Amino acid sequence: MLVMSCVKIFRGIVQAEYIPYNFRKGVLVPIFKGQGKDPLKKDNYRGITLMSTLSKLFEGILLRRSDPLFIDKFSSLQGAGTKGCSSLHTSMLVQETIANNLENMSDCYCTFLDTCNCFRYSVD
């Protein structure tokens, strides 16, 4: 009964091509980083977003079904979100790319995203 209700909801979402507002809404909860840190400093907390169980289930189904469609579209230099690729591996790729471009006297442009701070604050 519950499974069939979820299937009906998910099919409706896909057919309407619209994600319900409640699926896009979450509650941001600060989590203290731990021992030895000052609990009065905001930098000693990391935020997690609590989403509805139904939206997480839908997201998991979409991810599992869409992964094979996009996996070959990523650059071999893509690090984040790549299975079996650690931050150390990504760091090595960046260093080797820069070294190669310097050796060949080619321009090299890099963009870095500070994921620790990029989603820390919300703007309403």
Order of alpha helices (4+ residues) and beta strands (2+ residues): alpha-alpha-beta-beta-alpha-alpha
